[in-house]
Amino acid sequence: AMDCSLVSDGAAAFLVTTAERAKDMKTTPVYITGVGEGYSHQYISSAKSVDGVRQGLGRAGRRAMEVAGITPDDLDLVEIYDSFSFTPLIALEGFGICGPGEAKLGGKLPMNTHGGLIRQAHLGAMHHIVEAVLQLRGEADDTARGGGDHQVPGAKTAISNGSGGILAATSAIVLSNE
């Protein structure tokens, strides 16, 4: 049970508008600078290898960074879909943040700063996007609500992803406060 997120009820929401309209909002705007999608197999049993899954997940992240005009070195944090403990590791490798077999928990790049789905329960990838936005706004200190200070100092650029169909299809989004 410690290796996978528990299925639970919950909710998350965010408002998407134009950059022009965002300037008039009360909160600091965060911009969508890149998006990407990837697909590798229909069912996990039809995936040819872990590398095939890695490439499908990775395609989305690499494309989102390409659209945003950045490389993994430009990222300040990652909020990666983590239905199972190995899922973000495969995504980190597929995104090109590290090489195959090099991903590990506790690396130099802050990941799933809110604890991820394994800590929160399986509430969906929207929670990762909400956390990325809070980080990029400098609002991730929720000690007043008992959540602790998990703010990444100076965070400007983040990538997040979601996956479905037993790691078959994934989407990724790059967000920036600049």
Secondary structure, DSSP 4 states (H G I P E B T S, - for coil): -TTBPPB-----------HHHHTTSSSPP-EEEEEEEEE--SSGGG---HHHHHHHHHHHHHHHHHHHT--GGG-SEEE---SBTTHHHHHHHHHTSS-TT---TT-SS-B-TT-HHHHH-B--THHHHHHHHHHHHT--B-GGGTS-B---TT--EEEEEEEETTTTEEEEEEEE--
